[in-house]
Amino acid sequence: MLTKARMAVAAAIILSAASASAAKDGSPPTIDIQKTCRENVNALGTLLGGEIRQNMDVCLMDEQGARDQIVKDWDSYPAIAKARCVQPKEYLPGYVEWHTCLDLTRDVLKLRKENPSSAAASPECPVVKYTEDGSIDYVINCRGLGL
């Protein structure tokens, strides 16, 4: 296991490198995964009485892995997916959530293109309504997509 100091130094290096590359090549925004993971682990510990299976190291590895995949696939994501999914100012933004949203949105759009009759039946589905704090308020499912 990494010590806290080594983990902090590694995260700082990763974040500074990521921030520099994002500025010059249009990659996704850089977020503070240390903060996101710390808050998530603390919240889970409080909710579950300290008996959690996820720790900081696992959270940081998951977030960094998701970020790496987003950066790798960034050009394959449609602009609408980037606009809807990548919300750096939401409460505790995370690359894992962004990656899931980006992949699903890209894949749904691809399915609609491949099956235009389904897309014509529900061109704006699925619709996800977000609250001001970034949580999901409601979702309108699509019928006829065969999913």
N, C-alpha and C positions, 0 to 999 in steps of 0.2 A: 504494500500500500504506500502511496505517496504521503509524505508529511504535508501538513497544511501549507507550510511555507513553499515547498516545491510545487504543490498544486497551484498556489496563487501565482507563482512566477511563470509556470507553464501556461496558465490561463491568460496572463497579461501578454505573453509573447504571441499566443494564438490570436487574441483580440486585436493587438496592434497590427499584426500582419494582415488579418482579415479586413481591418478598417482601411488600411492602405490599398489593398487590392480592390475593395468595393468602390473606393473613390475613383480609381482610374479605369475600371473595366465594366462598370454597370452591374456588378453582382448585387446580391441581396444586401439589405442593410445589416449592420453589425449591432447585435444586442448584447447585454450583459448577462451571459449565461451563469456566471457566479451568483448573481442576485436572484435570477429565476430559480436556479436549483436550490439555493439556500432557503428561499421562501417556500418552495414546494416541499422540501424535506421537513422544514419546521411545521408547516401546516399539516402534513400527513402525521407527523409525530404527535401533534396536539390532538388531531382528530382520532387517532388510533391509540392514544395513550402511550406513545413512545415505542410501540411495537410495530415498526415498519421494516420492510425488507429492502427498501431503496435507500441508498446513502448518497452522499455528495459525489463520490467517484463515479457511481453508475449513472447518475443524472448528467454529470458533465460529459461522460463518454457518449451517452445517447444524444445529447444536444449537439456535440461536436460532429458526431457521425451524420446527423440529420443535416447540419449546415454544409458539411462536405458534399453530401449528395445533392443538396439544393444548388450549390455553386456549380457542380458538374453538369446538372440538367437545366440550369437557368435559362439558356436560350431555347429550350424545348417548351417552356411554359408560355401559354398565351398571355397577352397583356391583361386581359380581364381576370385571369387567375392570380396574377401578381397583385393586381389592385384589390381584389377581394380577400386574398389570403394573407398577404404580407402586411401586417399591421404593427409596426415597431413601437407605436405609442400606446398600445393596449396594456392593460395591467398584466405584468409579468409575461411579456411575449416569449414565445419559444419556437425554436427551429423544428422540433418534432411535430408540433401542431401545424406549422406552416407547410412542412414537407407533405404531410398527409393531405391537407387541403389542396395544395398545388397539384399533386398527383391525381387526386380524385376529380378535380375540376378539369384538368387537361384530358383525362380519360373520358369523362362524360361528354365533353365537347367533341372528342374524336368519335365516340359512339353516335352522337347526333349527326355528324357529318356522314358517317357510314350508313345511317338509317334515317334518311330525311323525312320519311312519313311520321316517325315517332317525334322527331324534332318539331315538325309543324304542329303536332297536336299539343305540345307543351314547350314552346320555345324558351321560356324563362325558368324552367325547372331544373334542378331543385332550387328553391329560393330559401336562403338562410337569412333570417332577420336577427341582427345583433343589437344588444343593448348598449348604452353609452359606455359601460365599463368593459365592453369587449366580449361579454358572455353571450351565448346564444339564447335568444328570446323564443323563437320558434322556427320550424322548418316546414316548408310545403313540399311534399314529395311529388315526384313525377310519375304519372301513370302512362303506360304504353311504351316505356323505354325497354321493357323486357329485362329489367335489372332486379 
